[in-house]
Amino acid sequence: MISEEVVVRGTTGLHLAGDLCREAKKFRSSITIDYKDNTANAKSVLSVIATGMEQGEAVTLICEGPDEKEAAEEIRKVLERI
């Protein structure tokens, strides 16, 4: 399992959720994002939007599974994209 803090640098909302979900679905690993008291399944657009994460805020990215290292790297890129 990989767990790391990542600062959301790009725009949030539907745009980020769509990009995040598209990227997450490429991996077999479980990918979740914790923000404040909310946990999102990164493979679900509605789940990601429901976290209410905001630009400039830190989230915890958790990846667990056979391709967790690659998943963490790619999802981090999406979250940090400006």
QUINOR-V150954 format. One record per backbone hydrogen bond with DSSP energy under -1.0 kcal/mol. CO is the residue of the C=O (numbers start at 1). NH is the residue of the N-H. Records with the same first field share a line. If there is no record, write none. Layout:
# QUINOR-V150954
CO->NH ; NH
This chain:
# QUINOR-V150954
2->63
4->61
6->59
8->56
13->17
14->18
15->19
16->20
17->21
18->22
19->23
20->24
21->25
23->26
24->27
30->64
31->42
32->62
33->40
34->60
35->38
38->35
40->33
41->44
44->48
45->49
46->50
49->52
54->57
57->8
59->6
60->34
61->4
62->32
63->2
64->30
65->68
67->71
68->72
69->73
70->74
71->75
72->76
73->77
74->78
75->79
76->80
79->9
